[in-house]
Amino acid sequence: MIITRTPYRLSLFGGGTDYPAWFSANPSRLIGAAMARYCYISIRHLPPFFEHRSRVVYSQIEDVFANTEIKHPGVAASLTFLEISGGLEIHHDGDLPARSGIGSSSTFTVGLLLGLYALQQKAVTPARLARDAIFIEQNMLNESVGIQDQIVSAFGGLRIINMGPESEWTANPFILPRQYRSELESHILLGYSGVSRNASDHASEKISNIKSRKTEAELIEIQQITEAAIELFQDQADIEKIGFLLKRSWDAKTRLSSVLADSKFKDIVDIGLRNGAWGGKLMGAGGGGFFYFIAPPQTHDKIKVALPQIKVWVPFELDSGGAQIIFSSEH
């Protein structure tokens, strides 16, 4: 049996520029962070004692006579990609809910691929995991997804992702002094609205707008804000300044699609700002899910009280390890 642990991601700056439709012709950078909240995948060869060939357990249970009958798109595509037809038992558990803006679908794919490769006794690099997950989601499943979720989940840590020209990308560690990193963590307030959605559905409008150049000015602005944020982090600037940049980035992001312009999402961010946050945003492509704020720690309780529509507040901490095998046994 193999058990993998893969972190979800927090998009700090540059989200929206990680679609190939944009960065292939407009080289860009973004800052992504892996959270110490994880997707767990357990995989084992299933002995031939059962009526079914394979079992897949997630929010549903699938018992199938052939792997080609599996309905979970990520599992089915990953098994096809790796040409695996033998019987397997696959279980998924997550610290955070799916379809909530934290890159859970890509995190799942990365963790699954790592486990499947390990089951085949193959060692893979984070770059290989990320590239394979991107290929599966974009080319095999035809999903409207960017590339930051797969990369951050595979590599972990705080990353600067350089994207373009064409389909090229690199993920470089963004090293911050321990004390400054702890200060950043203490200022981030992460909350779940209880609303789930399919990121690909909402991202398709963004991609259409990119191709028609409707959002070119906004994406250029997001790029400029990201470059400014990188400089602030490198200078160990006051977290307040980074918070104000997050507000500017959110203002630009709300103009990328009609979904993000929805008043109920803007209201949540505005309430946070009125109660002491310097900046805030809805995570992911839109439609609900997680919000996060950069705010002085002494204002966190006030913000929580002002936002009863946030169902769960999640303590935030950065991950440093990326996708890992945490258990391996031949039996």
For each residue, the residues with C-beta under 8 A, 3 or more apart:
1: 42 43 44 327 328 329 331
2: 42 43 44 115 118 119 325 327 328
3: 40 41 42 43 115 325 326 327 328
4: 40 41 42 43 111 112 114 115 118 323 324 325 326
5: 38 39 40 111 323 324 326
6: 38 39 40 41 107 108 110 111 114 153 154 322 323 324
7: 34 35 36 37 38 39 107 152 153 156 319 321 322 323
8: 34 35 37 38 39 95 96 102 103 104 107 153
9: 32 33 34 35 102 103 107 148 149 152 153
10: 32 33 34 35 102 188 190 283 292 316
11: 14 15 30 32 33 148 283 284
12: 30 31 32 33 229 246
13: 30 31 222 225 226 229 230 245 246 249
14: 11 17 18 28 29 30 31 32 148 161 222 223 226
15: 11 18 30 146 148 222 249 253
16: 19 22 146 206 218 219 222 253 256
17: 14 22 23 26 28 30 163 219 222 223 226
18: 14 15 22 23 28 30 146 147 148 161 163
19: 16 22 23 144 146 147 203 206 207 210
20: 23 24 138 147 167
21: 24 207 210 211
22: 16 17 18 19 25 26 28 210 219
23: 17 18 19 20 26 27 28 163 164 169
24: 20 21 164 165 166 167
25: 22 164 165
26: 17 22 23 164 219 220 223
27: 23 162 163 164 165
28: 14 17 18 22 23 163 164 219 223 226
29: 14 160 161 162 163 223 226 227 230
30: 11 12 13 14 15 17 18 148 160 161 163 226
31: 12 13 14 158 159 160 161 174 226 229 230 233
32: 9 10 11 12 14 148 151 152 158 159 161
33: 9 10 11 12 152 157 158 159 318
34: 7 8 9 10 152 153 155 156 157 158 159 318 319 320 322
35: 7 8 9 10 102 190 316 317 318 319
36: 7 317 318 319
37: 7 8 95 96 102 314 319
38: 5 6 7 8 94 95 319
39: 5 6 7 8 92 93 94 95 104 107 108 111 153
40: 3 4 5 6 92 93 94 111
41: 3 4 6 90 91 92 108 111 112 114 115
42: 1 2 3 4 89 90 91 115 327
43: 1 2 3 4 88 89 90 91 112 115 116 119
44: 1 2 88 89 119
45: 86 87 88 89 119
46: 50 52 53 54 55 87 88 89
47: 50 87
48: 87
49:
50: 46 47 55 63 87
51: 63 65
52: 46 55 63 64 65 87
53: 46 64 65 66 67 87
54: 46 62 63 64 67 70 87 88 89 90
55: 46 50 52 61 62 63 64 88 89 90
56: 61 62 64 70 72 75 89 90
57: 60 61 62 89 90 91 92
58: 72 91 92
59: 98
60: 57 71 72
61: 55 56 57
62: 54 55 56 57 69 70 71 72
63: 50 51 52 54 55
64: 52 53 54 55 56 67 69 70
65: 51 52 53 69
66: 53 69 85
67: 53 54 64 70 76 79 84 85 88
68: 76
69: 62 64 65 66
70: 54 56 62 64 67 75 76 79
71: 60 62 76
72: 56 58 60 62 75 76
73: 76 77 141
74: 77 78 105 108 109 112 136 137 141
75: 56 70 72 78 79 90 112
76: 67 68 70 71 72 73 79 80
77: 73 74 80 81 136 140 141
78: 74 75 81 82 109 112 113 116 136
79: 67 70 75 76 82 84 85 88 116
80: 76 77 83 140
81: 77 78 132 135 136 140
82: 78 79 113 116 117 120
83: 80
84: 67 79 88 116 120
85: 66 67 79
86: 45
87: 45 46 47 48 50 52 53 54
88: 43 44 45 46 54 55 67 79 84 119
89: 42 43 44 45 46 54 55 56 57
90: 41 42 43 54 55 56 57 75 112
91: 41 42 43 57 58
92: 39 40 41 57 58 108
93: 39 40
94: 38 39 40 97 98 104
95: 8 37 38 39
96: 8 37 100 102 104 192 290 314
97: 94 100 104 192 196
98: 59 94 104 105 108 196
99: 104 105 196 197 198 199 289
100: 96 97 104 192 195 196 197 283 284 288 289 290
101: 199 282 283 284 285 288 289 290
102: 8 9 10 35 37 96 107 283 284 289 290
103: 8 9 106 107 148 149 150 152 153 284
104: 8 39 94 96 97 98 99 100 107 108
105: 74 98 99 108 109 137 143 145 149 199 200
106: 103 109 110 133 137 145 149 150 153
107: 6 7 8 9 39 102 103 104 110 111 149 153
108: 6 39 41 74 92 98 104 105 111 112
109: 74 78 105 106 112 113 133 136 137 150
110: 6 106 107 113 114 129 130 133 150 153 154 323
111: 4 5 6 39 40 41 107 108 114 115 153 323
112: 4 41 43 74 75 78 90 108 109 115 116
113: 78 82 109 110 116 117 124 129 132 133 136
114: 4 6 41 110 111 117 118 124 129 323 324 325
115: 2 3 4 41 42 43 111 112 118 119 325
116: 43 78 79 82 84 112 113 119 120
117: 82 113 114 120 122 123 124 129
118: 2 4 114 115 121 122 325 328
119: 2 43 44 45 88 115 116
120: 82 84 116 117
121: 118
122: 117 118
123: 117
124: 113 114 117 128 129 132
125: 128 129
126: 129 130 154 155 156 171 322 323
127: 130 131 154 155 171
128: 124 125 131 132
129: 110 113 114 117 124 125 126 132 133 150 154 323
130: 110 126 127 133 134 147 150 151 153 154 155 171
131: 127 128 134 135
132: 81 113 124 128 129 135 136
133: 106 109 110 113 129 130 136 137 150 153 154
134: 130 131 137 138 147 150 151
135: 81 131 132 138 139 140
136: 74 77 78 81 109 113 132 133 139 140 141
137: 74 105 106 109 133 134 140 141 143 145 150
138: 20 134 135 141 142 143 145
139: 135 136 142
140: 77 80 81 135 136 137
141: 73 74 77 136 137 138
142: 138 139
143: 105 137 138 200
144: 19 200 201 203 204 206 207
145: 105 106 137 138 149 199 200 203
146: 15 16 18 19 149 203
147: 18 19 20 130 134 150 151 161 163 169
148: 9 11 14 15 18 30 32 103 151 152 161
149: 9 103 105 106 107 145 146 152 153
150: 103 106 109 110 129 130 133 134 137 147 153 154
151: 32 130 134 147 148 154 155 159 161 169 171
152: 7 9 32 33 34 103 148 149 155 156 159 161 171
153: 6 7 8 9 34 39 103 106 107 110 111 130 133 149 150 156 322 323
154: 6 110 126 127 129 130 133 150 151 322 323
155: 34 126 127 130 151 152 159 171 173 322
156: 7 34 126 152 153 319 320 321 322 323
157: 33 34 173 174 318 319 320 321 322
158: 31 32 33 34 173 174 175 176 181 318
159: 31 32 33 34 151 152 155 171 172 173 174
160: 29 30 31 171 172 174 230
161: 14 18 29 30 31 32 147 148 151 152 169 170 171 172
162: 27 29 169 170 171 172
163: 17 18 23 27 28 29 30 147 168 169
164: 23 24 25 26 27 28 168 169
165: 24 25 27 168
166: 24
167: 20 24
168: 163 164 165
169: 23 147 151 161 162 163 164
170: 161 162
171: 126 127 130 151 152 155 159 160 161 162
172: 159 160 161 162
173: 155 157 158 159
174: 31 157 158 159 160 230 233
175: 158
176: 158 180 181 184 233 236
177: 180 181 236
178: 181 182
179: 182 183
180: 176 177 183 184 236
181: 158 176 177 178 184 185 318
182: 178 179 185 186
183: 179 180 186 187 239
184: 176 180 181 187 188 239 242
185: 181 182 188 316 317 318
186: 182 183 297
187: 183 184 239 243 294 295 296 297
188: 10 184 185 292 293 294 316
189: 272 277 292 293 294 295 300 303 304 313 316
190: 10 35 290 291 292 313 314 315 316
191: 290 291 292 293 304 307 310 311 312 313 314
192: 96 97 100 289 290 291 310 311 312 313 314
193: 268 288 289 290 291 309 310 311
194: 288 311 312
195: 100 287 288 289
196: 97 98 99 100 288 289
197: 99 100 201 202 286 287 288 289
198: 99 201 202 287
199: 99 101 105 145 202 203 284 285 286 287
200: 105 143 144 145 203 204 285
201: 144 197 198 204 287
202: 197 198 199 205 206 257 259 284 285 286 287
203: 19 144 145 146 199 200 206 207 285
204: 144 200 201 207 208
205: 202 208 209 257 258 259
206: 16 19 144 202 203 209 210 215 256 257 285
207: 19 21 144 203 204 210 211
208: 204 205 211 212
209: 205 206 212 214 215 256 257
210: 19 21 22 206 207 213 214 215 216 219
211: 21 207 208
212: 208 209
213: 210 216
214: 209 210
215: 206 209 210 218 219 255 256
216: 210 213 219 220
217: 220 221
218: 16 215 221 222 252 253 255 256
219: 16 17 22 26 28 210 215 216 222 223 256
220: 26 216 217 223 224
221: 217 218 224 225 248 252
222: 13 14 15 16 17 218 219 225 226 249 252 253
223: 14 17 26 28 29 219 220 226 227
224: 220 221 227 228
225: 13 221 222 228 229 245 248 249 252
226: 13 14 17 28 29 30 31 222 223 229 230 249
227: 29 223 224 230 231
228: 224 225 231 232 245
229: 12 13 31 225 226 232 233 242 245 249
230: 13 29 31 160 174 226 227 233 234
231: 227 228 234 235
232: 228 229 235 237 241 242 245
233: 31 174 176 229 230 236 237 242
234: 230 231
235: 231 232
236: 176 177 180 233
237: 232 233 241 242
238: 241 242
239: 183 184 187 242 243 278 294
240: 243 244 278 296
241: 232 237 238 244 245
242: 184 229 232 233 237 238 239 245 246 278 279 294
243: 187 239 240 246 247 277 278 279 294 295
244: 240 241 247 248 278 279
245: 13 225 228 229 232 241 242 248 249 279
246: 12 13 242 243 249 250 278 279 280 281 294
247: 243 244 250 251 273 278 279 280
248: 221 225 244 245 251 252 279
249: 13 15 222 225 226 229 245 246 252 253 279 281
250: 246 247 253 254 269 279 280 281 282
251: 247 248 254 255
252: 218 221 222 225 248 249 255 256
253: 15 16 218 222 249 250 256 260 281
254: 250 251 260 261 265 266
255: 215 218 251 252 260 261
256: 16 206 209 215 218 219 252 253 260
257: 202 205 206 209 260 261 285 286
258: 205 261 262
259: 202 205 262 285 286 287
260: 253 254 255 256 257 265 282 286
261: 254 255 257 258 266
262: 258 259 265 266 286
263: 266 267
264: 267 268
265: 254 260 262 268 269 282 286 288
266: 254 261 262 263 269 270
267: 263 264 270 271
268: 193 264 265 271 272 280 282 291 307 309 310
269: 250 265 266 272 273 280 281 282 291 293
270: 266 267 273 274
271: 267 268 274 275 303 306 307
272: 189 268 269 275 276 277 280 291 293 295 303 306 307
273: 247 269 270 277 278 279 280
274: 270 271 306
275: 271 272 299 302 303 306
276: 272 295 296 298 299 302 303
277: 189 243 272 273 280 293 294 295 299 303
278: 239 240 242 243 244 246 247 273 293 294 295 296
279: 242 243 244 245 246 247 248 249 250 273 293 294
280: 246 247 250 268 269 272 273 277 291 292 293 294 295
281: 246 249 250 253 269 291 292
282: 101 250 260 265 268 269 286 288 289 290 291
283: 10 11 100 101 102 289 290 291 292
284: 11 100 101 102 103 199 202 287 289 290
285: 101 199 200 202 203 206 257 259
286: 197 199 202 257 259 260 262 265 282
287: 195 197 198 199 201 202 259 284
288: 100 101 193 194 195 196 197 265 282
289: 99 100 101 102 192 193 195 196 197 282 283 284
290: 96 100 101 102 190 191 192 193 282 283 284 314
291: 190 191 192 193 268 269 272 280 281 282 283 310
292: 10 188 189 190 191 280 281 283 316
293: 188 189 191 269 272 277 278 279 280 303
294: 187 188 189 239 242 243 246 277 278 279 280
295: 187 189 243 272 276 277 278 280 299 300 303
296: 187 240 276 278 299 300
297: 186 187 300
298: 276
299: 275 276 277 295 296 302 303
300: 189 295 296 297 303 304
301: 304 305
302: 275 276 299 305 306
303: 189 271 272 275 276 277 293 295 299 300 306 307
304: 189 191 300 301 307 310 313
305: 301 302 308
306: 271 272 274 275 302 303
307: 191 268 271 272 303 304 310
308: 305
309: 193 268
310: 191 192 193 268 291 304 307 313
311: 191 192 193 194
312: 191 192 194
313: 189 190 191 192 304 310
314: 37 96 190 191 192 290
315: 190
316: 10 35 185 188 189 190 292
317: 35 36 185
318: 33 34 35 36 157 158 181 185
319: 7 34 35 36 37 38 156 157 322
320: 34 156 157
321: 7 156 157 324
322: 6 7 34 126 153 154 155 156 157 319
323: 4 5 6 7 110 111 114 126 129 153 154 156
324: 4 5 6 114 321
325: 2 3 4 114 115 118 328
326: 3 4 5
327: 1 2 3 42
328: 1 2 3 118 325
329: 1
330:
331: 1
